[in-house]
Amino acid sequence: MQNRNRWRVGLVLIGVAACTAGCAGPGGYSPKMAAEGSISPASPAYGAPMEANKAAGQVLAAPSAPKTEDSPKLTLAKYQQSEPDRYLIKNATMTVETADVRGGAKQLAELAKSLKGYVSDSHESVDGIGSRSVTMTARVPYQEFENATQRLEGLGKVQDKQVTAEDVTEEFVDTTARTRNLKKSEARLLDHLSHTGKLADTLAIETELTRVREEVEKLDGRLRFLAHRISYSTLNVTFRETAHAQTVTPPETFSSGKIATDAGRSLIGFLQGVWSTVIWLGIWAIVWLPPVGLFVWFLRREIRRNRRPIAPSPPPPYDVRP
C-alpha cells in the first residue's frame, strides 16, 4: 500500500511539472481568449487558493489611478473590441514651446482629468539664463490617446513629437497561459493533499504548492502591470518657455580704483601671511631653536679651529736681474 501511495505522489509531481512547463496547449491561445477566458490580469482571485477562484470568469478593470464616480470602467475586454488582435502600449513624447509654461502644465493636468486620466509625475526647472521649463508625465485611457495628442498641439508650438507603440501581445498571452496552467497544477496539488495521509508526501506536496503559488504571484504582478500600461497610454510632455530677447552686456572697462583696491587687498593678505608665519615660528621655537643653535655653535667652533695666522714671506737673498 505504501508503494502505491509513493507511485501516486510521483505521478502527480510529474504531471505538475509538465503543466508548469507547457504553454497554452495544442490549440494555442489568442488575445481574444485572454479577454474572454477565465484568466484576467486584473482578477482579484490571483494568488488566492483555487477554491476562491470560482468567480474569476469575469474580466475586471485593470488597476489604475483613483477614479471619480463617473469614471469609465476600463477593461481588457473593451480594449479587445477596438484592438481585436494585438495588445499595444502606446507612448507619446512631446516638446511644446509656450510663453506660459505653468499655464501649459495646468492645462495638461486639466486635460488628463477631463479624459478620466491622471498626472503621475511633474518636474519644474530654471536654467542659467532664467528660462523656465516643466516636464510632466500623464496617463490617459487608450481610446483617448489620439484625442489627447491632438489637443496638446493646441497648447503651443510643437518643437518635437514622437509616438511609439510597444507590442506586448506575445508576452501577455504567454504569461496568461502560464498562470492558467499553474492554477490547474495548484488545484491538482490541493486535491492530492486532501487524499494523502503520509507526512513525507504531505511535506513534498506543500513544498511544491508553495513554489507554484509564488510563481503565480510573480506572474500576476507582471500581468497587472501590463494590463495597466495597455489600458492607459503615457504622455511625456515638456513645456519650454519661449526665448526672450536678452540685453547685450557691455565689455568690462579699465578701472584704476579697482586695481588699487585689489593691490591693497593683496598686500594686506601678504602681510597677514608673514605675520602668521612669525607666530607659528615663535610658538614652535621650542622645537626648532635647540637644533639650530647647536648647529651654529658647531659651525663656529670649526671655523675657529681652522683659522691660522699667515707668516710673512722672507726677502730674497739677492737681486735677480736679467
C-alpha positions in Angstrom: 0.0 0.0 0.0 2.9 2.4 0.8 4.5 1.7 -2.6 1.2 2.5 -4.3 1.0 5.9 -2.5 4.6 6.7 -3.5 3.8 6.0 -7.1 0.7 8.2 -6.9 2.8 11.1 -5.5 5.4 10.6 -8.1 2.9 10.7 -10.9 1.2 13.8 -9.5 4.5 15.7 -9.3 5.4 14.7 -12.8 2.1 15.9 -14.1 2.6 19.2 -12.2 6.0 19.7 -13.8 4.6 19.0 -17.2 1.8 21.5 -16.7 4.1 24.3 -15.5 6.5 23.8 -18.4 3.8 23.7 -21.1 2.2 26.6 -22.9 -1.4 27.2 -23.7 -1.9 23.8 -25.2 -2.1 22.3 -28.8 -4.9 24.7 -29.8 -2.9 27.9 -29.0 -4.1 30.9 -27.1 -5.1 34.2 -28.6 -5.6 37.7 -27.2 -9.4 37.2 -27.7 -9.2 34.2 -25.4 -7.3 36.3 -22.8 -10.2 38.8 -22.9 -13.0 36.3 -22.8 -11.5 33.4 -20.8 -11.4 32.7 -17.1 -8.0 34.3 -16.6 -7.9 38.1 -16.1 -4.8 40.1 -15.3 -7.0 42.3 -13.0 -8.8 39.5 -11.3 -8.6 39.7 -7.5 -8.5 35.9 -7.3 -4.9 35.9 -8.5 -2.7 34.4 -5.8 -5.6 33.1 -3.8 -6.4 29.3 -3.3 -8.2 27.6 -6.2 -11.4 27.3 -4.1 -11.8 31.1 -4.1 -11.3 31.3 -7.9 -14.8 30.2 -9.0 -15.9 33.7 -9.9 -12.8 34.5 -11.9 -14.6 34.2 -15.3 -15.3 38.0 -15.4 -12.7 40.3 -16.7 -12.4 43.1 -14.2 -10.8 46.5 -14.7 -7.1 46.9 -14.6 -5.6 48.8 -11.7 -5.4 52.5 -12.3 -5.3 55.8 -10.5 -8.1 56.8 -8.2 -11.3 57.4 -10.2 -14.3 59.5 -9.6 -17.8 58.1 -9.5 -18.4 59.0 -13.2 -15.0 57.5 -14.3 -15.5 54.8 -17.1 -14.6 51.2 -16.3 -11.6 50.2 -18.5 -11.3 46.5 -19.2 -9.2 44.4 -21.5 -12.4 43.1 -23.0 -13.3 46.6 -24.0 -9.8 47.0 -25.4 -10.2 43.9 -27.5 -13.3 45.4 -29.1 -11.3 48.2 -30.6 -7.9 46.3 -31.0 -9.0 42.6 -31.5 -5.6 41.2 -32.5 -2.9 43.0 -30.6 -2.0 44.4 -27.1 -0.2 47.7 -27.6 1.4 50.0 -25.0 1.2 53.5 -26.6 3.6 56.3 -25.6 4.0 59.9 -26.8 6.9 62.2 -26.1 6.4 65.9 -27.0 8.2 69.2 -26.5 5.9 72.3 -26.6 7.1 75.9 -26.7 4.8 78.3 -24.9 5.0 81.7 -23.3 3.5 80.5 -20.0 4.9 77.1 -19.1 3.0 76.9 -15.8 -0.2 77.6 -17.6 0.5 74.9 -20.1 1.2 72.4 -17.3 -2.1 73.3 -15.7 -3.9 72.8 -18.9 -2.3 69.4 -19.4 -3.4 68.4 -15.9 -7.0 69.6 -16.6 -6.9 67.7 -20.0 -5.9 64.5 -18.4 -8.6 64.8 -15.7 -11.2 65.6 -18.3 -10.3 62.4 -20.2 -10.5 60.3 -17.0 -6.7 60.1 -16.7 -4.2 61.4 -14.2 -0.8 63.1 -13.9 1.8 60.8 -12.4 4.9 63.0 -12.4 5.9 66.7 -12.7 9.2 68.5 -12.7 10.0 72.2 -13.0 13.4 73.7 -13.6 15.1 77.1 -14.5 18.3 77.3 -16.5 21.2 79.7 -16.1 19.6 82.5 -18.2 16.2 82.3 -16.4 14.3 80.2 -18.9 11.7 78.0 -17.2 10.6 74.5 -18.3 8.1 72.0 -16.9 8.2 68.2 -17.7 5.1 66.2 -16.9 4.0 62.6 -17.3 0.3 62.0 -17.8 -1.7 58.8 -18.5 -4.9 58.8 -20.3 -7.3 55.9 -21.4 -6.1 54.2 -24.6 -9.2 55.2 -26.5 -8.4 58.9 -25.8 -4.7 58.7 -26.8 -5.1 60.3 -30.3 -7.5 62.9 -29.0 -5.1 63.9 -26.2 -2.1 64.3 -28.6 -4.1 66.4 -30.9 -5.3 68.7 -28.1 -1.8 69.0 -26.8 -0.7 70.5 -30.1 -3.0 73.5 -29.4 -1.2 74.4 -26.2 1.8 75.9 -28.0 4.3 75.4 -30.7 5.3 71.7 -31.0 9.1 71.5 -31.4 9.3 67.7 -31.2 6.9 64.8 -31.2 7.5 61.1 -31.1 4.8 58.4 -30.8 5.6 54.7 -30.2 3.6 51.6 -29.7 5.1 48.6 -27.9 3.5 45.3 -28.9 3.3 43.1 -25.8 0.7 40.6 -27.1 3.1 37.6 -27.1 4.3 38.3 -23.5 0.8 38.9 -22.2 -0.7 35.8 -23.8 2.2 33.6 -22.8 2.1 34.9 -19.2 -1.7 34.4 -19.0 -1.4 30.9 -20.3 1.4 30.0 -17.8 -0.7 31.5 -15.0 -3.7 29.4 -16.0 -1.6 26.2 -16.1 -0.1 26.9 -12.7 -3.5 27.3 -11.2 -4.5 24.0 -12.7 -1.4 22.5 -11.1 -2.4 24.2 -7.8 -5.8 22.5 -8.0 -4.3 19.1 -8.6 -1.9 19.5 -5.7 -4.7 20.6 -3.3 -6.8 17.6 -4.4 -4.0 15.2 -3.8 -3.1 16.9 -0.5 -6.6 16.1 0.7 -6.3 12.4 -0.1 -2.8 11.7 1.2 -2.1 10.7 4.8 1.7 10.2 5.0 3.8 13.0 6.5 6.5 12.7 3.8 4.0 13.0 1.0 2.3 15.9 2.7 5.6 17.9 3.1 6.6 17.2 -0.5 3.2 18.4 -1.8 3.2 21.5 0.4 6.7 22.4 -0.8 5.6 22.2 -4.5 2.4 24.0 -3.7 4.4 26.9 -2.2 6.6 27.1 -5.2 3.6 27.1 -7.6 1.8 29.9 -5.6 5.0 32.1 -5.6 5.3 31.7 -9.3 1.6 32.6 -9.7 2.0 35.8 -7.6 5.1 36.8 -9.7 3.2 36.3 -13.0 0.2 38.0 -11.6 2.2 41.2 -10.8 3.6 41.3 -14.3 0.1 40.8 -15.8 -1.3 43.6 -13.7 1.5 45.9 -14.8 0.9 45.1 -18.5 -2.8 45.5 -18.2 -2.5 48.9 -16.7 0.1 50.1 -19.3 -2.2 48.7 -22.1 -5.3 50.4 -20.7 -3.6 53.8 -20.0 -1.4 55.3 -22.6 1.5 57.6 -21.5 2.1 61.2 -22.4 5.6 62.7 -21.7 5.3 66.4 -22.3 8.0 69.1 -21.8 6.8 72.7 -21.8 9.6 75.2 -22.6 9.4 78.9 -22.3 9.6 81.0 -25.4 13.0 82.6 -25.8 13.1 86.3 -24.9 15.4 89.0 -26.3 18.5 89.3 -24.0 20.2 92.6 -23.3 23.8 92.9 -24.6 26.3 93.1 -21.7 28.9 95.9 -22.3 32.6 94.8 -22.1 34.4 95.3 -18.8 36.2 98.7 -18.7 39.5 99.6 -17.1 39.3 101.0 -13.5 42.3 102.4 -11.6 40.4 102.4 -8.4 39.5 98.7 -8.7 43.2 97.8 -9.5 44.4 99.8 -6.5 41.8 98.2 -4.2 42.9 94.7 -5.5 46.6 95.6 -4.9 45.9 96.8 -1.4 43.9 93.7 -0.5 46.8 91.6 -1.9 49.4 93.4 0.2 47.3 93.0 3.3 46.9 89.4 2.6 50.7 89.0 2.1 51.4 90.8 5.4 48.9 88.6 7.2 50.6 85.6 5.8 54.0 86.8 7.0 52.7 87.6 10.5 51.1 84.2 10.7 54.4 82.6 9.8 56.2 84.6 12.5 53.6 83.5 15.1 54.0 79.8 14.1 57.8 80.0 14.3 57.6 81.7 17.7 55.3 79.1 19.1 57.4 76.2 17.6 60.7 77.7 18.7 61.0 75.2 21.5 61.2 72.5 18.8 63.4 74.0 16.1 65.6 76.5 18.1 67.8 74.0 20.0 68.9 72.1 16.9 69.6 75.3 15.0 71.6 76.7 18.0 73.7 73.5 18.3 74.4 73.6 14.5 75.6 77.3 14.7 77.9 76.5 17.7 79.4 73.6 16.0 80.0 75.6 12.8 81.7 78.5 14.6 84.0 76.1 16.5 85.2 74.5 13.3 85.8 77.9 11.8 88.0 79.0 14.8 89.9 75.7 14.7 90.8 76.0 11.1 91.8 79.7 11.3 95.7 80.0 11.5 98.0 83.2 11.3 99.8 83.6 8.0 103.7 84.2 8.4 105.3 87.0 6.3 107.5 85.6 3.5 111.3 86.3 3.9 113.1 88.8 1.5 115.1 87.3 -1.3 118.9 86.9 -0.6 119.9 88.8 -3.7 118.5 90.6 -6.5 117.9 88.6 -9.6 118.4 90.7 -12.6 118.3 89.8 -16.2 
